[in-house]
Amino acid sequence: MLDDYKQQVANHFNARVDYDSSEIAHIRALGLLELVQLQKGQKILDIATGTGIIALAASEIVGDEGEIIGVDIAEVLLNQAQEKIECAGLKNIELIEADAEDLNFAENSFDAIVCSSAIVLFTDIPTILHNWYNWLKRGGVVAFHAWAETGMMTPIITKACAKYGVSLPNIHQQLGTPEKCETLLRQAGFENIEVKIKQLGKYLSVDDAKKWWGGIWLHPKNPLLELSAETIEKIKAEYATQVEVLATEEGVWLDITTFFVLAQK
């Protein structure tokens, strides 16, 4: 049984039935996989596998002697992944519908653990990193994405909330700088840490920028859930006003400073 926050996360991703059409999702996932440098016969844990972008690509690399376990909280995305697996005739991928924070594997089980675009959604990142460290074999690697704490329109959204007395917690804060990523990984026991920074942002039209944030915010301590629909609409209107202030001839810049993080046990 999922708690209210985890159910909100599941609902959010179950609604993204067109996830595979997102070019940036593929760029992030496959770029992360390149860092890992998988080998034939390896056993891989793909946390937040979604529609299986990483799992299917990794399956070809590790071959029939290898194994991929893909885990996700969103049933709709897992169903899409399963359809792709069956269509490709792959036999070395197992999908599990579960909350990744409730998983329990034996120590030294995996050669690599990957998590594309989801680690910031966990309620206890230090513990999840500690678990991943234990599940990895000696010399195994972990790879994940995080985002700059100033990215994803977060400063504009928090400013709009603050006007109405709402202090919005930043979901990107814990891993929002390369130094923070390295600190948490070292505390979990990892070494040989690399953080590659890529800017995946783009200019949006003013109208698209206004629609980019629709009043939904994923965070285990989300104050927006306690607000009336009327107040949410006022905050969204303030956000739209702030977007107009930032508009240039090129449009409104959507910062997506992305950290591609790799570390070794």
SEGUSE-115796 format. One line per 3 residues: number of its first residue (from 1); their letters; for each residue x, y, z of N, C-alpha, C. Coordinates in Angstrom, 3 decimals, m for minus. Layout:
NUM) a) X Y Z X Y Z X Y Z  ...
//
This chain:
1) mld) 0.843 m1.183 0.000 0.000 0.000 0.000 0.892 1.251 0.000  0.692 2.102 m0.969 1.480 3.327 m1.063 0.918 4.401 m0.133  1.808 5.202 0.460 1.315 6.334 1.231 0.847 7.429 0.269
4) dyk) 0.323 8.501 0.809 m0.277 9.539 m0.035 0.737 10.141 m1.000  1.952 10.394 m0.509 2.969 10.994 m1.381 3.360 10.042 m2.505  3.621 8.797 m2.172 4.034 7.836 m3.194 2.895 7.593 m4.203
7) qqv) 1.655 7.637 m3.737 0.535 7.490 m4.661 0.456 8.680 m5.608  0.787 9.869 m5.093 0.820 11.054 m5.942 1.889 10.898 m7.027  3.056 10.364 m6.648 4.122 10.125 m7.621 3.674 9.113 m8.666
10) anh) 3.065 8.018 m8.198 2.590 6.986 m9.128 1.551 7.551 m10.084  0.627 8.336 m9.564 m0.412 8.928 m10.417 0.189 9.860 m11.458  1.192 10.638 m11.027 1.846 11.586 m11.940 2.452 10.854 m13.132
13) fna) 3.165 9.773 m12.864 3.831 9.067 m13.961 2.878 8.152 m14.729  1.875 7.618 m14.068 0.871 6.828 m14.793 0.128 7.681 m15.814  0.047 8.990 m15.556 m0.634 9.894 m16.479 0.235 10.244 m17.684
16) rvd) 1.528 9.938 m17.619 2.434 10.296 m18.708 2.518 9.147 m19.725  1.395 8.891 m20.371 1.315 7.767 m21.305 2.151 7.991 m22.560  2.572 9.235 m22.795 3.399 9.548 m23.961 4.859 9.705 m23.578
19) yds) 5.274 9.096 m22.487 6.632 9.273 m21.978 7.687 8.922 m23.026  7.438 7.880 m23.800 8.420 7.435 m24.791 8.628 8.448 m25.913  7.704 9.378 m26.075 7.846 10.379 m27.134 8.739 11.538 m26.706
22) sei) 9.168 11.537 m25.457 10.012 12.607 m24.942 11.465 12.376 m25.354  11.957 13.254 m26.216 13.348 13.121 m26.674 14.324 13.265 m25.516  14.044 14.178 m24.610 14.969 14.418 m23.504 15.040 13.219 m22.566
25) ahi) 13.943 12.474 m22.436 13.962 11.271 m21.588 14.942 10.248 m22.139  14.969 10.108 m23.454 15.898 9.166 m24.082 17.333 9.670 m23.986  17.531 10.967 m24.173 18.879 11.541 m24.068 19.441 11.308 m22.677
28) ral) 18.632 11.565 m21.657 19.085 11.377 m20.278 19.400 9.914 m20.000  18.454 9.043 m20.326 18.599 7.630 m19.980 19.779 6.990 m20.694  19.875 7.173 m21.993 20.935 6.528 m22.755 22.291 7.162 m22.466
31) gll) 22.296 8.464 m22.168 23.530 9.113 m21.765 24.052 8.559 m20.448  23.144 8.260 m19.527 23.526 7.671 m18.250 24.086 6.271 m18.462  23.442 5.515 m19.327 23.883 4.145 m19.591 25.288 4.116 m20.187
34) elv) 25.605 5.086 m21.009 26.941 5.155 m21.600 28.019 5.296 m20.531  27.715 6.035 m19.471 28.691 6.224 m18.402 29.029 4.917 m17.696  28.060 4.022 m17.617 28.216 2.806 m16.815 29.155 1.798 m17.472
37) qlq) 29.189 1.783 m18.789 30.056 0.866 m19.544 29.832 m0.587 m19.124  28.628 m1.064 m19.381 28.258 m2.436 m19.028 29.049 m3.457 m19.839  29.093 m4.669 m19.286 29.781 m5.775 m19.948 28.842 m6.978 m20.048
40) kgq) 29.166 m7.888 m20.937 28.379 m9.112 m21.094 28.332 m9.876 m19.782  27.172 m10.456 m19.506 27.014 m11.315 m18.343 26.740 m10.605 m17.036  26.671 m9.293 m17.042 26.465 m8.572 m15.791 25.000 m8.559 m15.361
43) kil) 24.794 m8.345 m14.067 23.453 m8.240 m13.496 23.209 m6.788 m13.107  22.115 m6.213 m13.628 21.852 m4.782 m13.500 20.500 m4.557 m12.810  20.463 m3.578 m11.894 19.215 m3.137 m11.282 18.878 m1.765 m11.838
46) dia) 17.741 m1.666 m12.501 17.283 m0.406 m13.108 16.139 0.150 m12.274  16.479 1.100 m11.397 15.480 1.711 m10.512 14.717 2.785 m11.283  13.391 2.792 m11.129 12.519 3.709 m11.879 12.690 3.465 m13.370
49) tgt) 12.528 2.224 m13.762 12.757 1.819 m15.156 11.767 2.452 m16.120  10.594 2.844 m15.633 9.614 3.513 m16.502 9.195 2.632 m17.656  9.350 3.127 m18.864 8.975 2.359 m20.053 10.119 1.466 m20.536
52) gii) 11.165 1.340 m19.713 12.231 0.397 m20.027 13.296 0.897 m20.978  13.478 2.201 m21.078 14.466 2.744 m22.019 15.856 2.198 m21.706  16.255 2.272 m20.444 17.566 1.754 m20.057 17.571 0.234 m20.071
55) ala) 16.522 m0.373 m19.541 16.492 m1.835 m19.420 16.655 m2.519 m20.777  15.945 m2.028 m21.793 16.035 m2.674 m23.107 17.415 m2.471 m23.735  17.963 m1.279 m23.596 19.292 m1.029 m24.151 20.342 m1.855 m23.411
58) ase) 20.228 m1.944 m22.091 21.182 m2.711 m21.302 21.066 m4.201 m21.592  19.858 m4.656 m21.885 19.636 m6.069 m22.180 20.498 m6.552 m23.342  20.609 m5.743 m24.362 21.413 m6.125 m25.521 22.892 m6.186 m25.169
61) ivg) 23.328 m5.320 m24.261 24.751 m5.277 m23.901 25.138 m6.469 m23.038  24.347 m6.775 m22.002 24.720 m7.859 m21.083 24.462 m9.229 m21.691  23.579 m9.306 m22.688 23.344 m10.558 m23.403 22.556 m11.575 m22.599
64) deg) 22.425 m12.767 m23.168 21.625 m13.823 m22.532 22.217 m14.281 m21.206  23.525 m14.093 m21.030 24.161 m14.509 m19.783 23.919 m13.488 m18.674  23.507 m12.299 m19.038 23.261 m11.247 m18.056 21.809 m11.197 m17.631
67) eii) 21.519 m10.248 m16.738 20.156 m10.118 m16.207 19.871 m8.666 m15.862  18.670 m8.225 m16.196 18.213 m6.877 m15.841 16.970 m7.007 m14.971  16.964 m6.329 m13.832 15.759 m6.213 m13.021 15.328 m4.752 m13.061
70) gvd) 14.132 m4.511 m13.593 13.597 m3.164 m13.689 12.478 m2.954 m12.687  12.574 m1.889 m11.918 11.593 m1.609 m10.859 10.955 m0.254 m11.103  9.644 m0.182 m10.913 8.973 1.106 m11.022 7.693 1.080 m10.200
73) iae) 7.264 2.286 m9.832 6.058 2.456 m9.030 4.821 2.636 m9.900  5.050 2.943 m11.194 3.955 3.303 m12.103 3.560 2.111 m12.986  2.397 1.565 m12.728 1.930 0.380 m13.450 1.780 0.627 m14.949
76) vll) 1.282 1.804 m15.322 1.049 2.097 m16.734 2.364 2.071 m17.517  3.400 2.685 m16.960 4.692 2.693 m17.637 5.292 1.293 m17.703  5.136 0.520 m16.638 5.642 m0.857 m16.647 4.946 m1.699 m17.711
79) nqa) 3.654 m1.482 m17.888 2.928 m2.220 m18.928 3.489 m1.902 m20.308  3.839 m0.634 m20.529 4.447 m0.260 m21.807 5.807 m0.932 m21.963  6.571 m0.975 m20.878 7.878 m1.633 m20.931 7.725 m3.118 m21.247
82) qek) 6.749 m3.761 m20.621 6.543 m5.190 m20.847 6.159 m5.465 m22.295  5.346 m4.616 m22.863 4.974 m4.781 m24.268 6.203 m4.694 m25.174  7.096 m3.770 m24.891 8.309 m3.627 m25.699 9.228 m4.833 m25.527
85) iec) 9.304 m5.334 m24.299 10.143 m6.506 m24.032 9.632 m7.721 m24.799  8.317 m7.923 m24.746 7.731 m9.068 m25.446 7.864 m8.925 m26.953  7.693 m7.702 m27.449 7.821 m7.456 m28.885 9.243 m7.752 m29.361
88) agl) 10.231 m7.424 m28.517 11.630 m7.656 m28.884 12.077 m9.088 m28.608  11.226 m9.855 m27.929 11.573 m11.241 m27.632 12.692 m11.390 m26.615  12.821 m10.428 m25.697 13.905 m10.454 m24.720 13.526 m11.339 m23.525
91) kni) 14.483 m12.117 m23.060 14.236 m13.066 m21.970 15.039 m12.751 m20.710  15.847 m11.703 m20.753 16.738 m11.447 m19.619 16.341 m10.216 m18.802  15.067 m9.801 m18.932 14.574 m8.651 m18.169 13.393 m9.079 m17.304
94) eli) 13.466 m8.765 m16.021 12.364 m8.983 m15.096 11.874 m7.635 m14.601  10.566 m7.396 m14.668 9.984 m6.145 m14.196 9.258 m6.362 m12.875  9.420 m5.414 m11.966 8.789 m5.487 m10.654 8.069 m4.179 m10.386
97) ead) 6.781 m4.253 m10.064 6.054 m3.053 m9.649 6.200 m2.894 m8.143  6.916 m1.876 m7.733 7.185 m1.689 m6.301 7.705 m0.295 m6.041  7.590 0.116 m4.792 8.238 1.328 m4.307 9.707 0.982 m4.092
100) aed) 10.594 1.688 m4.766 12.023 1.368 m4.699 12.581 1.474 m3.285  11.919 2.251 m2.421 12.396 2.386 m1.051 11.982 1.207 m0.175  11.145 0.312 m0.716 10.733 m0.873 0.033 11.446 m2.133 m0.436
103) lnf) 12.365 m1.999 m1.402 13.057 m3.163 m1.943 14.058 m3.720 m0.932  14.335 m5.004 m1.070 15.331 m5.638 m0.212 16.029 m6.743 m1.000  17.254 m6.476 m1.414 18.046 m7.475 m2.126 19.224 m7.898 m1.249
106) aen) 19.776 m9.053 m1.569 20.945 m9.534 m0.843 22.153 m8.653 m1.155  23.087 m8.593 m0.237 24.315 m7.847 m0.476 25.083 m8.451 m1.643  25.812 m7.605 m2.350 26.673 m8.047 m3.459 25.887 m8.727 m4.581
109) sfd) 24.710 m8.201 m4.899 23.848 m8.829 m5.907 24.067 m8.301 m7.318  24.496 m7.031 m7.450 24.478 m6.383 m8.761 25.849 m5.829 m9.152  26.081 m5.834 m10.466 27.277 m5.198 m11.014 27.065 m3.700 m11.205
112) aiv) 25.821 m3.299 m11.412 25.514 m1.880 m11.599 24.083 m1.607 m11.175  23.885 m0.416 m10.621 22.545 0.076 m10.298 22.393 1.425 m10.973  21.344 1.574 m11.769 21.107 2.833 m12.473 19.736 3.378 m12.087
115) css) 19.634 4.695 m12.058 18.373 5.347 m11.716 18.273 6.632 m12.525  17.489 6.591 m13.565 17.356 7.738 m14.456 16.209 8.633 m14.008  16.554 9.854 m13.626 15.569 10.925 m13.417 14.572 10.664 m12.302
118) aiv) 14.999 9.984 m11.223 14.023 9.678 m10.184 14.546 9.770 m8.764  15.847 9.804 m8.546 16.364 9.719 m7.182 15.859 10.868 m6.313  15.616 12.034 m6.906 15.149 13.171 m6.103 13.760 12.943 m5.523
121) lft) 13.029 11.973 m6.046 11.675 11.710 m5.567 11.643 10.828 m4.319  12.778 10.233 m3.956 12.800 9.372 m2.787 12.713 10.196 m1.507  12.103 9.616 m0.484 11.905 10.344 0.771 13.144 10.321 1.653
124) dip) 14.032 9.351 1.440 15.233 9.218 2.266 16.415 8.853 1.370  17.013 9.870 0.736 18.087 9.636 m0.233 19.326 9.028 0.424  19.772 9.474 1.606 20.939 8.823 2.223 20.748 7.324 2.429
127) til) 19.560 6.918 2.884 19.312 5.490 3.107 19.277 4.717 1.799  18.675 5.286 0.758 18.617 4.573 m0.519 20.020 4.400 m1.090  20.887 5.399 m0.938 22.264 5.266 m1.413 23.020 4.211 m0.609
130) hnw) 22.772 4.167 0.679 23.396 3.148 1.530 22.952 1.752 1.097  21.660 1.605 0.807 21.149 0.308 0.335 21.799 m0.086 m0.976  21.873 0.865 m1.901 22.478 0.566 m3.201 23.924 0.129 m3.037
133) ynw) 24.630 0.784 m2.135 26.027 0.412 m1.876 26.101 m1.059 m1.429  25.222 m1.442 m0.518 25.228 m2.823 m0.021 24.864 m3.826 m1.103  23.948 m3.458 m1.989 23.500 m4.397 m3.019 24.516 m4.587 m4.140
136) lkr) 25.447 m3.647 m4.263 26.446 m3.745 m5.325 27.570 m4.703 m4.943  28.107 m5.366 m5.954 29.318 m6.157 m5.775 30.501 m5.205 m5.620  31.586 m5.703 m5.040 32.788 m4.889 m4.932 33.256 m4.478 m6.328
139) ggv) 33.478 m3.191 m6.536 33.847 m2.678 m7.847 32.656 m2.302 m8.704  31.445 m2.611 m8.216 30.237 m2.252 m8.956 30.008 m0.748 m8.955  29.145 m0.291 m9.849 28.929 1.142 m9.991 27.456 1.507 m9.837
142) vaf) 27.247 2.740 m9.390 25.916 3.330 m9.339 25.920 4.552 m10.247  24.817 4.779 m10.931 24.701 5.945 m11.806 23.288 6.499 m11.693  23.198 7.837 m11.562 21.877 8.458 m11.471 21.951 9.890 m11.976
145) haw) 20.763 10.478 m12.177 20.649 11.885 m12.523 20.205 12.695 m11.314  20.681 13.920 m11.250 20.113 14.920 m10.352 20.111 16.242 m11.097  19.424 17.225 m10.531 19.324 18.528 m11.199 19.763 19.639 m10.270
148) aet) 20.238 20.712 m10.884 20.607 21.890 m10.099 19.398 22.393 m9.320  19.651 22.846 m8.102 18.543 23.302 m7.257 17.866 24.549 m7.809  18.525 25.210 m8.757 17.936 26.408 m9.375 17.241 26.103 m10.699
151) gmm) 17.225 24.841 m11.106 16.655 24.482 m12.397 15.163 24.215 m12.358  14.625 23.866 m13.508 13.221 23.453 m13.645 12.232 24.539 m13.209  12.572 25.809 m13.434 11.703 26.937 m13.064 11.494 27.058 m11.551
154) tpi) 12.268 26.315 m10.782 12.054 26.293 m9.340 12.120 27.677 m8.699  13.103 28.532 m9.026 13.124 29.853 m8.385 11.862 30.675 m8.641  11.315 30.552 m9.857 10.105 31.324 m10.187 8.897 30.759 m9.447
157) itk) 8.828 29.438 m9.380 7.706 28.788 m8.697 7.724 29.118 m7.206  8.895 29.023 m6.593 8.984 29.301 m5.151 8.702 30.775 m4.847  9.117 31.662 m5.753 8.846 33.094 m5.563 7.342 33.368 m5.620
160) aca) 6.665 32.700 m6.567 5.212 32.876 m6.680 4.504 32.359 m5.437  4.970 31.237 m4.915 4.375 30.687 m3.695 4.616 31.611 m2.503  5.839 32.158 m2.429 6.191 33.006 m1.289 5.302 34.241 m1.198
163) kyg) 4.844 34.745 m2.342 3.976 35.923 m2.331 2.699 35.658 m1.537  2.287 34.384 m1.475 1.070 34.028 m0.747 1.396 33.295 0.554  2.631 33.524 1.042 3.010 32.988 2.343 3.288 31.509 2.365
166) vsl) 3.540 30.921 1.201 3.784 29.483 1.112 5.268 29.235 0.887  5.898 28.530 1.816 7.307 28.162 1.687 7.386 26.790 1.026  7.745 26.785 m0.252 7.736 25.541 m1.018 9.092 24.850 m0.915
169) pni) 9.152 23.637 m0.379 10.439 22.937 m0.288 10.944 22.549 m1.674  12.237 22.684 m1.871 12.869 22.414 m3.169 13.275 20.952 m3.243  12.625 20.190 m4.098 12.905 18.765 m4.204 14.314 18.489 m4.716
172) hqq) 14.927 19.491 m5.353 16.271 19.311 m5.899 17.379 19.714 m4.916  17.008 20.158 m3.727 17.994 20.755 m2.829 19.049 19.763 m2.350  18.658 18.526 m2.009 19.608 17.579 m1.427 20.749 17.218 m2.374
175) lgt) 20.458 17.159 m3.659 21.461 16.774 m4.657 21.680 17.900 m5.661  21.390 19.119 m5.255 21.312 20.229 m6.196 22.605 20.855 m6.638  23.744 20.339 m6.148 25.059 20.786 m6.624 25.942 19.551 m6.752
178) pek) 26.996 19.612 m7.573 27.923 18.468 m7.648 28.518 18.124 m6.287  28.795 19.143 m5.483 29.376 18.904 m4.159 28.416 18.131 m3.260  27.125 18.460 m3.334 26.141 17.739 m2.526 26.019 16.287 m2.975
181) cet) 26.058 16.049 m4.281 26.027 14.674 m4.799 27.215 13.883 m4.249  28.393 14.487 m4.324 29.606 13.801 m3.871 29.559 13.538 m2.367  29.093 14.498 m1.602 29.036 14.323 m0.150 28.151 13.156 0.245
184) llr) 26.955 13.081 m0.318 26.039 11.998 0.034 26.576 10.640 m0.405  27.216 10.593 m1.559 27.789 9.327 m2.035 28.933 8.874 m1.137  29.794 9.794 m0.731 30.909 9.427 0.145 30.397 8.969 1.508
187) qag) 29.356 9.605 1.989 28.776 9.188 3.270 28.220 7.769 3.195  27.775 7.350 2.008 27.258 5.993 1.818 28.374 4.976 1.577  29.608 5.463 1.381 30.736 4.568 1.198 31.334 4.543 m0.192
190) fen) 30.731 5.267 m1.138 31.194 5.227 m2.531 32.490 6.004 m2.716  33.215 5.656 m3.773 34.434 6.356 m4.140 34.484 6.503 m5.657  35.586 7.076 m6.149 35.748 7.299 m7.599 34.509 7.977 m8.187
193) iev) 34.099 9.065 m7.556 32.858 9.754 m7.920 33.115 10.733 m9.063  32.254 10.664 m10.059 32.313 11.593 m11.189 30.957 12.266 m11.338  30.961 13.558 m11.567 29.723 14.290 m11.839 29.921 15.078 m13.126
196) kik) 29.256 14.646 m14.168 29.309 15.349 m15.449 28.093 16.265 m15.543  28.320 17.510 m15.900 27.240 18.502 m15.950 26.858 18.763 m17.395  25.576 18.604 m17.685 25.074 18.874 m19.027 23.878 19.821 m18.936
199) qlg) 23.836 20.773 m19.847 22.703 21.687 m19.913 21.737 21.171 m20.968  20.577 20.707 m20.513 19.561 20.172 m21.422 18.382 21.130 m21.545  18.608 22.378 m21.151 17.533 23.358 m21.192 17.244 23.874 m22.587
202) kyl) 16.221 24.698 m22.664 15.805 25.254 m23.954 14.948 26.489 m23.710  14.771 27.275 m24.762 13.866 28.415 m24.690 12.438 27.961 m24.984  11.530 28.457 m24.186 10.111 28.197 m24.381 9.419 29.488 m24.813
205) svd) 8.340 29.333 m25.551 7.512 30.510 m25.799 6.913 30.950 m24.475  6.482 32.185 m24.400 5.902 32.688 m23.157 4.683 31.845 m22.765  3.840 31.526 m23.741 2.653 30.722 m23.439 3.024 29.342 m22.923
208) dak) 4.025 28.705 m23.550 4.445 27.375 m23.106 5.084 27.432 m21.723  5.839 28.494 m21.476 6.470 28.650 m20.164 5.416 28.814 m19.068  4.341 29.535 m19.376 3.259 29.708 m18.401 2.577 28.372 m18.094
211) kww) 2.486 27.507 m19.110 1.831 26.208 m18.925 2.759 25.175 m18.305  4.063 25.478 m18.281 5.050 24.473 m17.868 4.790 24.004 m16.443  4.403 24.938 m15.575 4.046 24.560 m14.205 2.553 24.735 m14.018
214) ggi) 1.897 23.630 m13.693 0.442 23.673 m13.575 m0.079 23.641 m12.163  0.777 23.976 m11.198 0.314 23.989 m9.813 0.562 22.691 m9.064  1.215 21.729 m9.727 1.526 20.445 m9.092 2.991 20.454 m8.673
217) wlh) 3.286 19.949 m7.491 4.653 19.894 m6.988 4.837 18.584 m6.237  5.803 17.787 m6.667 6.042 16.506 m6.020 7.075 16.679 m4.910  6.642 16.457 m3.688 7.523 16.527 m2.526 6.785 15.877 m1.356
220) pkn) 7.494 15.077 m0.530 6.795 14.417 0.590 6.200 15.390 1.591  6.737 16.618 1.636 6.156 17.648 2.506 5.701 18.802 1.623  4.605 18.579 0.951 4.119 19.496 m0.082 3.014 20.398 0.470
223) pll) 3.309 21.662 0.738 2.289 22.550 1.314 1.153 22.876 0.353  1.374 22.687 m0.953 0.328 23.016 m1.925 m0.904 22.129 m1.756  m0.701 20.924 m1.213 m1.821 20.006 m1.026 m2.828 20.512 0.001
226) els) m2.371 21.439 0.833 m3.245 21.960 1.895 m3.983 23.224 1.470  m3.692 23.719 0.273 m4.278 24.980 m0.168 m5.585 24.773 m0.922  m6.393 25.798 m0.923 m7.634 25.753 m1.689 m7.329 25.900 m3.176
229) aet) m8.259 25.468 m3.998 m8.101 25.606 m5.447 m7.966 27.083 m5.829  m8.655 27.938 m5.096 m8.606 29.374 m5.374 m7.194 29.923 m5.145  m6.566 29.513 m4.047 m5.220 29.988 m3.754 m4.214 29.446 m4.774
232) iek) m4.377 28.196 m5.158 m3.496 27.606 m6.172 m3.580 28.409 m7.470  m4.779 28.794 m7.847 m4.944 29.574 m9.076 m4.271 30.946 m8.955  m4.315 31.537 m7.789 m3.648 32.821 m7.581 m2.131 32.667 m7.705
235) ika) m1.600 31.578 m7.153 m0.156 31.331 m7.249 0.253 31.075 m8.694  m0.555 30.316 m9.406 m0.272 30.063 m10.823 m0.298 31.361 m11.620  m1.223 32.244 m11.289 m1.295 33.536 m11.981 m0.056 34.374 m11.682
238) eya) 0.418 34.329 m10.447 1.644 35.046 m10.088 2.844 34.451 m10.819  2.887 33.131 m10.912 3.947 32.467 m11.682 3.938 32.950 m13.127  2.756 33.026 m13.726 2.640 33.504 m15.110 3.144 34.933 m15.245
241) tqv) 2.860 35.761 m14.249 3.351 37.143 m14.267 4.872 37.170 m14.218  5.462 36.331 m13.374 6.918 36.268 m13.264 7.551 35.772 m14.575  6.877 34.842 m15.247 7.359 34.342 m16.544 7.446 35.483 m17.550
244) evl) 6.419 36.328 m17.573 6.408 37.460 m18.507 7.581 38.394 m18.259  7.932 38.570 m16.997 9.060 39.445 m16.639 10.367 38.892 m17.211  10.488 37.576 m17.275 11.728 36.940 m17.724 11.810 36.764 m19.239
247) ate) 10.757 37.078 m19.939 10.717 36.844 m21.386 11.730 37.722 m22.118  12.385 37.120 m23.110 13.311 37.833 m23.995 12.847 37.619 m25.428  13.601 38.153 m26.380 13.248 37.941 m27.786 13.287 36.464 m28.148
250) egv) 14.134 35.703 m27.462 14.240 34.270 m27.744 13.175 33.452 m27.026  12.542 34.050 m26.055 11.544 33.337 m25.270 11.933 33.322 m23.806  11.472 32.317 m23.081 11.769 32.160 m21.652 12.680 30.945 m21.485
253) wld) 13.813 31.156 m20.844 14.781 30.080 m20.701 14.345 29.092 m19.624  14.264 27.818 m20.015 13.993 26.727 m19.079 15.321 26.060 m18.759  15.837 26.329 m17.599 17.122 25.762 m17.185 16.936 24.310 m16.772
256) itt) 17.668 23.408 m17.426 17.665 21.998 m17.025 19.126 21.565 m16.879  19.800 22.159 m15.905 21.167 21.763 m15.605 21.122 20.378 m14.966  21.678 19.402 m15.663 21.541 18.007 m15.279 22.887 17.425 m14.878
259) ffv) 22.919 16.765 m13.729 24.125 16.088 m13.268 24.028 14.606 m13.611  24.996 14.129 m14.372 25.116 12.692 m14.656 26.166 12.159 m13.670  25.717 11.395 m12.707 26.558 11.030 m11.569 26.927 9.545 m11.618
262) laq) 28.216 9.266 m11.425 28.731 7.893 m11.445 29.628 7.701 m10.226  29.505 6.569 m9.542 30.360 6.275 m8.393 30.564 4.762 m8.289  31.599 4.391 m7.562 31.990 2.976 m7.489 32.062 2.504 m6.043
265) k) 31.706 1.254 m5.850 31.839 0.625 m4.527 33.274 0.121 m4.345
//
